Amino acid sequence: MSKIDLMKAGIGLAVVIGITLTVVAGYALFATVGGVSGLTVAPELFVSILFGGLLVVSAAAVRKAVPKPRTRV
């Protein structure tokens, strides 16, 4: 059974949070300046899409980290 490296997991989490905050700040600046009239997104929808994407990414990362069970043949 392989162990998860906590240092790499922490750095990865920090990177994901940093990218997320950068995207949110970029969207806020874009919306403040005016943006494109057809590209307005409700904040609730934006947050739902953002966290839904993070959930999918987290599930994919966990699937890679968890060892597969051994089966008898």
C-alpha positions as CSV (number, residue, x, y, z in Angstrom):
1,M,0.0,0.0,0.0
2,S,1.5,3.3,-1.0
3,K,1.5,6.3,1.3
4,I,0.3,9.7,0.3
5,D,3.0,12.3,0.5
6,L,1.5,15.0,2.7
7,M,4.0,17.6,1.5
8,K,3.0,17.1,-2.2
9,A,-0.7,17.0,-1.2
10,G,-0.4,20.3,0.7
11,I,1.4,22.0,-2.2
12,G,-1.2,20.7,-4.6
13,L,-4.0,22.0,-2.5
14,A,-2.3,25.4,-2.2
15,V,-1.9,25.5,-6.0
16,V,-5.6,24.6,-6.5
17,I,-6.7,27.2,-4.0
18,G,-4.4,29.8,-5.6
19,I,-5.7,29.1,-9.1
20,T,-9.3,29.2,-7.9
21,L,-8.8,32.5,-6.1
22,T,-7.1,33.9,-9.2
23,V,-10.0,32.9,-11.4
24,V,-12.5,34.4,-9.0
25,A,-10.6,37.7,-8.8
26,G,-10.2,37.8,-12.6
27,Y,-14.0,37.3,-13.0
28,A,-14.7,40.0,-10.4
29,L,-12.4,42.5,-12.2
30,F,-13.9,41.5,-15.5
31,A,-17.4,42.0,-14.2
32,T,-16.5,45.3,-12.5
33,V,-15.0,46.8,-15.7
34,G,-18.2,45.9,-17.5
35,G,-17.1,42.8,-19.5
36,V,-19.1,41.7,-22.4
37,S,-22.8,42.1,-22.1
38,G,-23.6,38.6,-23.2
39,L,-21.1,37.0,-20.8
40,T,-22.7,37.9,-17.5
41,V,-23.1,35.0,-15.1
42,A,-25.0,35.0,-11.9
43,P,-22.7,34.7,-8.9
44,E,-24.6,31.7,-7.6
45,L,-24.2,29.9,-10.9
46,F,-20.5,30.8,-11.1
47,V,-19.9,29.4,-7.6
48,S,-21.8,26.2,-8.4
49,I,-19.9,25.7,-11.6
50,L,-16.6,26.4,-9.8
51,F,-17.2,24.0,-6.9
52,G,-18.6,21.4,-9.2
53,G,-15.4,21.5,-11.2
54,L,-13.3,21.3,-8.1
55,L,-15.4,18.3,-6.9
56,V,-14.7,16.5,-10.2
57,V,-11.0,17.3,-10.0
58,S,-10.9,16.1,-6.4
59,A,-12.7,12.8,-7.3
60,A,-10.2,12.2,-10.1
61,A,-7.3,12.8,-7.8
62,V,-8.6,10.6,-5.1
63,R,-9.3,7.8,-7.6
64,K,-5.6,7.9,-8.6
65,A,-4.4,7.9,-5.0
66,V,-6.5,5.1,-3.7
67,P,-5.1,1.6,-4.3
68,K,-7.2,-0.8,-6.2
69,P,-8.5,-3.8,-4.2
70,R,-6.9,-7.1,-4.9
71,T,-9.3,-9.8,-6.1
72,R,-8.8,-13.5,-6.1
73,V,-9.0,-15.3,-9.4
